[in-house]
Amino acid sequence: MVRGEYGHEIIDELKPRPGEPVVDKPGKGAFYATDLNEILKSRGIRQLLVCGVTTEVCVNTTVREANDRGYDCLVVEDAVASYIPELHAAALAMIKAQGGIFGWVASSAAVLPILDRLREKTAQRTQSRRRASPPSL
């Protein structure tokens, strides 16, 4: 995906919220020549959900880079793609080989309910904190 060419822009449904960082990677991996590692470290993030294209190139490179830096990666298998189905399957197999040598693979059907539960817990904690904090003067 080359800046300015078809397919490079973020689709409307995934546009970042105000203040969310956007990493514009110049290479195949998201860590190469970017500040992604610093962004994640500063936020205390150690676990990544990986989605994108292409599975055998950019996704695989990013997962390996992340693994080398100590991150746990879960690739959402139906949120990654390739032009060549055989390479897609092989790339996913490499990631999860040997009990997850580079990471793990799961479907969005398995991941989304977990994210929904986490979102609910976060909302409940936020509401509890608001009720527990004294009113501002």
Wavefront OBJ file of the C-alpha trace (Angstrom):
o trace
v 0.000 0.000 0.000
v 1.739 3.100 -1.253
v 0.680 6.488 0.109
v -1.585 8.220 -2.404
v -2.444 5.070 -4.341
v -5.726 3.154 -4.374
v -6.225 1.128 -1.210
v -3.898 3.169 1.013
v -6.495 5.340 2.747
v -8.174 4.166 5.940
v -11.802 3.216 5.265
v -14.450 5.327 6.987
v -15.550 2.511 9.317
v -12.010 2.275 10.720
v -11.038 5.941 10.796
v -9.103 6.765 13.986
v -10.804 8.653 16.763
v -9.420 12.064 17.679
v -6.089 11.586 19.449
v -5.571 7.999 18.287
v -2.120 7.469 16.799
v -1.747 6.484 13.153
v 1.395 4.609 12.139
v 2.337 5.164 8.496
v 4.793 2.364 7.876
v 7.370 2.683 5.087
v 8.220 -1.013 4.959
v 6.615 -4.403 5.256
v 6.591 -4.555 9.056
v 4.777 -2.055 11.263
v 7.802 -1.671 13.565
v 10.395 -0.848 10.890
v 11.258 2.885 10.872
v 8.118 3.819 12.860
v 7.404 4.843 16.432
v 4.976 1.958 16.993
v 7.124 0.287 19.650
v 7.391 3.544 21.610
v 3.644 4.192 21.324
v 2.813 0.726 22.621
v 5.385 0.832 25.429
v 4.222 4.260 26.616
v 0.676 2.885 26.928
v 1.736 -0.335 28.647
v 0.458 -2.484 25.792
v 1.986 -5.981 25.552
v -0.700 -7.891 23.633
v -1.684 -7.179 20.033
v -4.575 -8.155 17.783
v -3.194 -8.158 14.255
v -5.324 -7.582 11.149
v -4.442 -6.448 7.641
v -2.974 -7.408 4.293
v -1.146 -9.268 3.027
v -0.969 -12.244 5.349
v 2.293 -13.664 4.034
v 4.124 -10.334 3.810
v 3.071 -7.385 5.983
v 1.086 -9.322 8.592
v 3.720 -12.030 8.983
v 6.567 -9.489 9.135
v 4.760 -7.374 11.727
v 3.988 -10.411 13.912
v 7.616 -11.537 13.791
v 8.875 -8.026 14.591
v 6.417 -7.804 17.497
v 7.420 -11.239 18.770
v 11.090 -10.212 18.731
v 10.159 -7.224 20.898
v 8.282 -9.336 23.442
v 4.684 -8.737 22.364
v 2.032 -11.456 22.377
v 0.199 -11.466 19.047
v -3.158 -12.858 18.055
v -3.840 -12.781 14.310
v -7.532 -12.559 13.457
v -7.595 -15.046 10.585
v -10.665 -13.675 8.809
v -9.396 -10.084 9.190
v -6.218 -10.760 7.196
v -6.004 -11.593 3.512
v -3.797 -12.516 0.607
v -4.061 -12.643 -3.153
v -2.949 -16.272 -3.008
v -5.017 -18.556 -0.737
v -2.199 -21.084 -0.356
v 0.206 -18.426 0.916
v -2.454 -17.094 3.293
v -2.901 -20.568 4.801
v 0.853 -21.176 4.976
v 1.486 -17.811 6.646
v -1.110 -18.500 9.342
v 0.325 -21.980 9.849
v 3.818 -20.498 10.343
v 2.588 -18.040 12.966
v 0.879 -20.679 15.088
v 3.387 -23.507 14.484
v 5.065 -25.156 17.458
v 2.395 -24.009 19.886
v 2.498 -20.377 18.796
v 6.137 -19.743 17.983
v 5.298 -16.256 16.670
v 1.735 -15.895 17.908
v -1.735 -17.329 17.855
v -4.555 -17.374 15.333
v -8.308 -17.108 15.968
v -11.449 -16.140 14.086
v -13.296 -12.866 14.571
v -16.257 -14.960 15.813
v -14.056 -16.047 18.728
v -12.414 -12.646 19.312
v -15.355 -10.219 19.083
v -17.368 -11.573 22.052
v -14.257 -11.279 24.224
v -13.731 -7.684 23.103
v -17.389 -6.937 23.861
v -16.974 -8.321 27.402
v -13.807 -6.264 27.927
v -15.592 -3.137 26.677
v -18.454 -3.787 29.113
v -16.058 -4.270 32.046
v -14.219 -1.075 31.147
v -17.498 0.855 31.003
v -18.550 -0.564 34.385
v -15.213 0.433 35.973
v -15.507 3.926 34.523
v -19.024 4.310 35.942
v -17.892 3.033 39.360
v -15.027 5.528 39.450
v -17.350 8.393 38.534
v -19.728 7.465 41.352
v -16.879 7.083 43.832
v -15.133 10.357 43.060
v -16.242 13.533 44.864
v -17.962 16.214 42.773
v -15.776 18.954 41.354
v -16.058 22.404 42.892
l 1 2 3 4 5 6 7 8 9 10 11 12 13 14 15 16 17 18 19 20 21 22 23 24 25 26 27 28 29 30 31 32 33 34 35 36 37 38 39 40 41 42 43 44 45 46 47 48 49 50 51 52 53 54 55 56 57 58 59 60 61 62 63 64 65 66 67 68 69 70 71 72 73 74 75 76 77 78 79 80 81 82 83 84 85 86 87 88 89 90 91 92 93 94 95 96 97 98 99 100 101 102 103 104 105 106 107 108 109 110 111 112 113 114 115 116 117 118 119 120 121 122 123 124 125 126 127 128 129 130 131 132 133 134 135 136 137
